[in-house]
Amino acid sequence: MDRIQRVKNNFLESIQIKTESLEKLAPRIADAAGVMASCLLDNHKIMACGNGGSAADAQHFSSEMLNRFEMERPGLPAIALTTDSSTLTSIANDYQYADIYSKQILALGQKQDILLAISTSGESDNIIHAIDAAHDRNMIVIALTGKDGGQIRDLVNANDIEICVPAKSTARIQEVHIMIIHSLCDLIDLQLLGQDG
C-alpha cells in the first residue's frame, strides 16, 4: 500500500468510527454537558485527568474552559490534574503512580465538583483510583472510555456518565474523544451564554 492511500485509509477509518459513534454517543454527550454547565453555574469546578494522549486531552479541555472555546466569555473553573510535575512525581515517588490523581482529588475535590476521567482502555489504575477518590468526595464522574469501557464501566454510578467510544484502536478512540471534548465545550458555552456562536 502506498503512503498516500494509507493516509486516506486513516481518514476514512476515523470518519467511520465517528459516524458509528454519533447516534449512540450524542445523547450522553448532551447529558454530560448539561451536568457540567450546572456544576459551573453552582460555583463548582471540573477536574480532568488522563495518561499520555488522554493527559493532553485533559489539559486541552481545561484550557478551553479557563481561557475560552469559540465564544468570548469569562474563564470557567477547570483544573487539569496532569500538569504539576512536582506534585505528580512526589506522589509517585512517596506512594505509588496509581495515586497521582486520587491524592489531588482528595485534597482539592469538593461535593458536586466534577471529575472528567479519560482512559481509552478503561483500565488505567490511576484513573480507577481517581474515580474512587471522586466518589469519596461525592463528586460526579464523567468518564471518557473506549473499547468495552474496561473496569471503569463497573465503577460509574447512577449519578455518573460514561461516554464509551465503540472502537478498538487507541488512535481512533482518542480522535473521537477530542470530538467529544469539543462538543462538551460547545454545549457548555451554549447553556451558559444562551446563544449560538
C-alpha positions as CSV (number, residue, x, y, z in Angstrom):
1,M,0.0,0.0,0.0
2,D,1.4,3.4,-0.9
3,R,1.7,6.1,1.8
4,I,-1.0,8.4,0.3
5,Q,-3.5,5.6,0.4
6,R,-2.5,4.7,4.0
7,V,-3.2,8.3,5.0
8,K,-6.6,8.2,3.2
9,N,-7.4,4.9,4.9
10,N,-6.7,6.5,8.3
11,F,-9.0,9.4,7.5
12,L,-11.7,7.0,6.3
13,E,-11.4,4.8,9.4
14,S,-11.7,7.9,11.6
15,I,-14.7,9.1,9.8
16,Q,-16.3,5.7,10.0
17,I,-15.8,5.4,13.8
18,K,-17.2,9.0,14.3
19,T,-20.2,8.1,12.1
20,E,-20.8,4.9,14.1
21,S,-20.4,6.7,17.4
22,L,-22.8,9.6,16.5
23,E,-26.2,8.2,17.4
24,K,-25.0,6.2,20.4
25,L,-22.9,9.0,22.0
26,A,-24.8,12.2,21.2
27,P,-27.4,11.9,24.0
28,R,-24.7,11.0,26.5
29,I,-22.6,14.0,25.4
30,A,-25.6,16.3,25.7
31,D,-26.4,14.9,29.2
32,A,-22.7,15.3,30.3
33,A,-22.6,18.9,29.1
34,G,-25.8,19.7,30.9
35,V,-24.3,18.3,34.2
36,M,-21.1,20.2,33.6
37,A,-22.8,23.5,32.9
38,S,-25.0,23.1,36.0
39,C,-21.9,22.3,38.1
40,L,-20.2,25.6,36.9
41,L,-23.4,27.6,37.4
42,D,-23.5,26.3,41.0
43,N,-19.9,27.6,41.6
44,H,-18.3,24.2,41.5
45,K,-15.3,23.1,39.4
46,I,-14.3,20.5,36.9
47,M,-11.1,18.5,37.4
48,A,-9.7,16.4,34.5
49,C,-7.1,13.6,34.2
50,G,-5.7,11.0,31.9
51,N,-2.5,9.4,30.8
52,G,-0.4,10.1,27.7
53,G,-2.6,11.4,24.9
54,S,-5.5,11.4,27.4
55,A,-3.5,13.6,29.7
56,A,-3.1,16.0,26.7
57,D,-6.9,15.8,26.2
58,A,-7.5,16.7,29.9
59,Q,-5.2,19.7,29.5
60,H,-7.0,20.6,26.2
61,F,-10.3,20.6,28.0
62,S,-9.1,22.6,30.9
63,S,-7.5,25.2,28.6
64,E,-10.8,25.6,26.7
65,M,-12.6,26.2,30.0
66,L,-10.1,28.5,31.6
67,N,-9.5,30.6,28.5
68,R,-12.4,30.3,26.0
69,F,-13.7,27.9,23.4
70,E,-15.3,29.7,20.4
71,M,-17.3,32.4,22.1
72,E,-16.0,35.3,24.3
73,R,-16.7,34.6,27.9
74,P,-15.1,34.8,31.3
75,G,-12.9,31.8,32.2
76,L,-14.5,28.8,33.9
77,P,-13.0,26.9,36.8
78,A,-11.3,23.8,35.5
79,I,-8.1,22.1,36.6
80,A,-6.0,19.6,34.7
81,L,-4.5,17.3,37.3
82,T,-1.8,16.3,34.8
83,T,0.3,19.4,34.8
84,D,2.1,19.8,38.2
85,S,5.3,17.7,37.7
86,S,6.5,18.3,41.3
87,T,3.2,17.0,42.7
88,L,2.9,14.1,40.3
89,T,6.4,12.9,40.9
90,S,6.4,13.4,44.7
91,I,3.2,11.3,44.9
92,A,4.5,8.6,42.6
93,N,7.8,8.5,44.5
94,D,6.4,8.6,48.0
95,Y,3.4,6.4,47.4
96,Q,2.6,4.9,44.0
97,Y,1.9,6.0,40.5
98,A,-1.7,4.9,40.9
99,D,-2.3,7.6,43.5
100,I,-1.1,10.6,41.4
101,Y,-4.6,11.9,40.7
102,S,-6.5,10.4,43.7
103,K,-4.4,12.3,46.2
104,Q,-5.0,15.6,44.4
105,I,-8.8,14.9,44.2
106,L,-8.9,14.1,47.9
107,A,-7.1,17.4,48.7
108,L,-8.9,19.7,46.2
109,G,-12.2,18.0,45.4
110,Q,-15.5,19.1,46.9
111,K,-19.0,17.8,46.9
112,Q,-20.7,18.3,43.5
113,D,-17.4,19.1,41.7
114,I,-17.0,17.0,38.5
115,L,-14.1,14.7,37.6
116,L,-13.6,14.3,33.8
117,A,-11.7,10.9,33.8
118,I,-10.2,9.9,30.4
119,S,-9.0,6.4,29.6
120,T,-9.1,4.9,26.2
121,S,-9.0,1.3,27.7
122,G,-11.0,1.9,30.8
123,E,-8.2,0.0,32.7
124,S,-5.8,2.7,33.9
125,D,-5.1,2.2,37.6
126,N,-4.6,5.8,38.4
127,I,-7.9,6.8,36.7
128,I,-9.7,4.0,38.6
129,H,-8.2,5.4,41.9
130,A,-9.2,8.9,40.8
131,I,-12.8,7.8,40.3
132,D,-12.8,6.1,43.7
133,A,-11.5,9.3,45.3
134,A,-14.1,11.4,43.4
135,H,-16.8,9.2,44.8
136,D,-15.4,9.6,48.3
137,R,-15.7,13.3,47.8
138,N,-19.3,13.0,46.5
139,M,-18.2,14.3,43.1
140,I,-19.8,13.4,39.8
141,V,-17.7,11.5,37.3
142,I,-17.8,12.0,33.5
143,A,-15.8,9.1,32.1
144,L,-14.5,9.1,28.5
145,T,-13.5,5.5,27.7
146,G,-13.3,3.2,24.7
147,K,-13.4,-0.5,23.7
148,D,-15.8,-2.1,26.2
149,G,-15.3,0.5,29.0
150,G,-13.0,-1.7,31.0
151,Q,-13.1,-1.6,34.8
152,I,-14.3,2.0,34.7
153,R,-17.7,0.8,33.4
154,D,-18.2,-1.1,36.7
155,L,-17.2,2.0,38.8
156,V,-19.6,4.6,37.4
157,N,-22.7,5.0,39.5
158,A,-26.2,6.4,38.8
159,N,-25.0,10.0,39.1
160,D,-22.1,9.5,36.7
161,I,-22.0,9.4,32.9
162,E,-19.8,7.1,30.9
163,I,-19.2,8.0,27.2
164,C,-17.6,4.9,25.7
165,V,-16.3,5.1,22.1
166,P,-17.1,1.8,20.3
167,A,-13.7,1.2,18.8
168,K,-10.6,-0.9,19.5
169,S,-7.9,1.3,18.1
170,T,-6.4,3.8,20.7
171,A,-5.8,6.4,18.0
172,R,-9.4,6.2,16.7
173,I,-10.7,6.4,20.3
174,Q,-8.6,9.5,21.0
175,E,-9.8,11.1,17.8
176,V,-13.4,10.7,19.0
177,H,-12.5,11.8,22.5
178,I,-11.3,15.2,21.2
179,M,-14.6,15.5,19.2
180,I,-16.5,14.7,22.4
181,I,-14.4,17.3,24.3
182,H,-15.1,20.0,21.7
183,S,-18.8,19.1,21.8
184,L,-18.9,19.4,25.6
185,C,-17.2,22.8,25.4
186,D,-19.7,24.0,22.7
187,L,-22.7,22.8,24.7
188,I,-21.4,24.3,27.9
189,D,-20.9,27.7,26.3
190,L,-24.4,27.4,24.7
191,Q,-26.0,26.7,28.0
192,L,-24.1,29.4,29.9
193,L,-24.3,32.1,27.3
194,G,-27.6,31.2,25.8
195,Q,-26.7,31.8,22.2
196,D,-25.2,30.1,19.1
197,G,-21.7,31.1,18.2
